[in-house]
């Protein structure tokens, strides 16, 4: 059973894996030769990578026909098969280059979107922190007001208790005055100390 080798090579700046029944070293030499033909066009900076691959393929075909001393129309079946194989390999390489370019553009777009989302998250986080700070300040102010109200209520409770106590004394004096039919002077005398105390 014929065995096949998987050989990973670099052609035109791209890593390509070939499956071949040829020796691995031979496949690497072929790839190196093709890569060299592409590198010869590195001076043509305006050429698209795909165009460089096509020009390199034309140059290789030109070398093949000139070496065999026959024009393209006189090529043998074996020559045509070899040309078709080279074309197929070239098309595969072109497709990989196109896919790699699309993936690169997609990655750049995703990176840009991620950066925008990160900036938005930072802005939203800053707004949340500002809102939390203001809410804390408002809560502290409300707690202070509640404390002051509690003090006022406590003081009013004390005043109310004193008033109730004073009223009880007045009512006792009034009852005593009714029983003795005397003037309610004692009530007035007891009222004065409380009024004086409140005025202080």
C-alpha positions as CSV (number, residue, x, y, z in Angstrom):
1,X,0.0,0.0,0.0
2,X,1.4,3.4,-1.0
3,X,2.2,5.6,1.9
4,X,1.6,9.4,2.1
5,X,3.5,12.0,4.0
6,X,2.2,15.2,5.5
7,X,4.7,17.9,5.0
8,X,4.3,21.4,6.4
9,X,6.1,24.1,4.5
10,X,6.2,27.9,4.2
11,X,5.4,29.5,0.9
12,X,4.9,33.2,0.4
13,X,4.8,33.8,4.1
14,X,2.0,31.3,4.6
15,X,2.3,27.8,6.3
16,X,0.9,25.1,4.0
17,X,0.5,21.4,4.7
18,X,0.9,19.1,1.7
19,X,0.0,15.4,1.5
20,X,2.3,13.6,-0.9
21,X,3.8,10.2,-1.7
22,X,7.1,11.9,-2.5
23,X,10.0,12.1,0.0
24,X,9.6,14.8,2.6
25,X,12.9,16.4,1.7
26,X,11.9,16.5,-2.0
27,X,8.6,18.2,-1.2
28,X,10.5,20.8,1.0
29,X,12.8,21.5,-1.9
30,X,9.9,22.1,-4.2
31,X,8.3,24.4,-1.7
32,X,11.5,26.3,-1.2
33,X,11.9,26.7,-5.0
34,X,8.4,28.1,-5.3
35,X,8.9,30.3,-2.3
36,X,12.1,31.6,-3.9
37,X,10.2,32.5,-7.1
38,X,7.6,34.4,-5.1
39,X,10.4,36.2,-3.1
40,X,11.9,37.3,-6.4
41,X,8.9,39.5,-6.8
42,X,9.3,41.2,-3.4
43,X,10.5,44.3,-5.1
44,X,7.1,44.8,-6.7
45,X,5.5,46.2,-3.5
46,X,2.4,47.3,-5.3
47,X,1.5,43.7,-6.3
48,X,-1.1,41.9,-4.3
49,X,0.1,38.7,-2.7
50,X,-2.3,36.7,-4.8
51,X,-1.0,38.4,-8.0
52,X,2.6,37.6,-6.9
53,X,1.6,33.9,-6.7
54,X,0.1,34.0,-10.1
55,X,3.2,35.7,-11.6
56,X,5.4,33.1,-9.9
57,X,3.3,30.3,-11.4
58,X,3.6,31.8,-14.9
59,X,7.4,32.1,-14.4
60,X,7.6,28.4,-13.3
61,X,5.6,27.3,-16.3
62,X,7.8,29.3,-18.6
63,X,10.9,27.7,-17.1
64,X,9.4,24.3,-17.6
65,X,8.5,24.8,-21.3
66,X,11.8,26.4,-22.1
67,X,13.8,23.7,-20.4
68,X,12.0,21.0,-22.4
69,X,12.3,23.0,-25.6
70,X,8.6,22.8,-26.5
71,X,6.0,25.6,-26.6
72,X,2.8,25.1,-24.5
73,X,0.8,23.8,-27.4
74,X,3.2,20.9,-28.0
75,X,3.3,19.8,-24.3
76,X,2.8,16.1,-23.6
77,X,0.0,14.6,-21.5
78,X,2.4,14.4,-18.6
79,X,3.3,18.0,-19.0
80,X,-0.4,19.0,-18.9
81,X,-1.0,16.9,-15.8
82,X,2.0,18.6,-14.1
83,X,0.7,22.0,-15.1
84,X,-2.8,21.1,-13.8
85,X,-1.2,19.9,-10.5
86,X,0.8,23.2,-10.2
87,X,-2.3,25.2,-10.9
88,X,-4.3,23.3,-8.3
89,X,-1.6,23.8,-5.8
90,X,-1.4,27.5,-6.7
91,X,-5.2,27.9,-6.4
92,X,-5.1,26.2,-3.0
93,X,-2.3,28.6,-1.9
94,X,-4.3,31.6,-3.2
95,X,-7.4,30.5,-1.3
96,X,-5.4,30.1,1.9
97,X,-4.0,33.6,1.4
98,X,-7.4,35.0,0.9
99,X,-8.8,33.2,3.9
100,X,-5.9,34.4,6.0
101,X,-6.6,37.9,4.9
102,X,-10.3,37.7,5.7
103,X,-9.4,36.2,9.2
104,X,-7.0,39.0,9.8
105,X,-9.6,41.7,8.9
106,X,-12.2,39.9,11.1
107,X,-9.7,39.7,14.0
108,X,-9.0,43.5,13.6
109,X,-12.7,44.3,13.6
110,X,-13.3,42.1,16.7
111,X,-10.3,43.8,18.4
112,X,-11.8,47.2,17.6
113,X,-15.2,46.2,18.9
114,X,-13.6,44.8,22.1
115,X,-11.7,48.1,22.7
116,X,-14.9,50.1,22.2
117,X,-16.8,47.9,24.6
118,X,-13.9,48.2,27.1
119,X,-14.0,52.0,26.9
120,X,-17.8,52.0,27.3
121,X,-17.4,49.7,30.4
122,X,-14.9,52.1,31.9
123,X,-17.2,55.0,31.3
124,X,-20.2,53.2,32.8
125,X,-18.1,52.1,35.8
126,X,-17.1,55.7,36.4
127,X,-20.7,56.8,36.2
128,X,-21.8,54.0,38.6
129,X,-19.1,55.0,41.1
130,X,-20.2,58.6,40.9
131,X,-23.8,57.6,41.5
132,X,-22.9,55.4,44.5
133,X,-20.8,58.2,46.0
134,X,-23.8,60.7,45.7
135,X,-26.2,58.1,47.1
136,X,-23.9,57.5,50.1
137,X,-23.6,61.3,50.7
138,X,-27.4,61.6,50.5
139,X,-27.9,58.6,52.9
140,X,-25.5,60.1,55.4
141,X,-27.3,63.5,55.2
142,X,-30.7,61.7,55.7
143,X,-29.3,59.8,58.7
144,X,-28.0,63.0,60.2
145,X,-31.4,64.6,59.8
146,X,-33.1,61.5,61.4
147,X,-30.7,61.8,64.3
148,X,-31.5,65.5,64.7
149,X,-35.3,64.6,64.5
150,X,-34.8,61.9,67.2
151,X,-33.1,64.4,69.5
152,X,-36.0,66.9,68.9
153,X,-38.6,64.2,69.6
154,X,-36.7,63.1,72.8
155,X,-36.6,66.7,74.0
156,X,-40.3,67.2,73.3
157,X,-41.0,64.0,75.2
158,X,-39.2,65.4,78.2
159,X,-41.0,68.7,77.9
160,X,-44.3,66.8,77.7
161,X,-43.5,64.7,80.7
162,X,-42.7,67.9,82.7
163,X,-45.9,69.5,81.5
164,X,-47.9,66.5,82.6
165,X,-46.2,66.5,86.0
166,X,-46.9,70.2,86.4
167,X,-50.5,69.8,85.3
168,X,-50.9,67.0,87.9
169,X,-49.6,69.4,90.6
170,X,-52.0,72.0,89.4
171,X,-54.9,69.6,89.5
172,X,-53.9,68.5,93.0
173,X,-53.7,72.1,94.2
174,X,-57.1,72.8,92.7
175,X,-58.7,69.9,94.4
176,X,-57.1,71.0,97.7
177,X,-58.4,74.5,97.2
178,X,-61.9,73.3,96.5
179,X,-61.9,71.2,99.7
180,X,-60.5,74.1,101.9
181,X,-62.4,76.8,99.9
182,X,-59.2,78.8,99.9
183,X,-57.6,80.8,97.1
184,X,-55.4,78.7,94.8
185,X,-52.3,80.7,95.7
186,X,-50.2,77.5,96.1
187,X,-50.9,76.6,92.5
188,X,-49.5,79.9,91.3
189,X,-46.5,79.5,93.5
190,X,-45.8,76.1,92.2
191,X,-46.3,77.2,88.6
192,X,-43.7,80.0,88.9
193,X,-40.7,77.7,89.4
194,X,-41.6,75.7,86.3
195,X,-42.1,78.8,84.2
196,X,-38.8,80.2,85.4
197,X,-37.0,77.0,84.7
198,X,-38.4,76.9,81.1
199,X,-37.4,80.5,80.6
200,X,-33.8,79.7,81.5
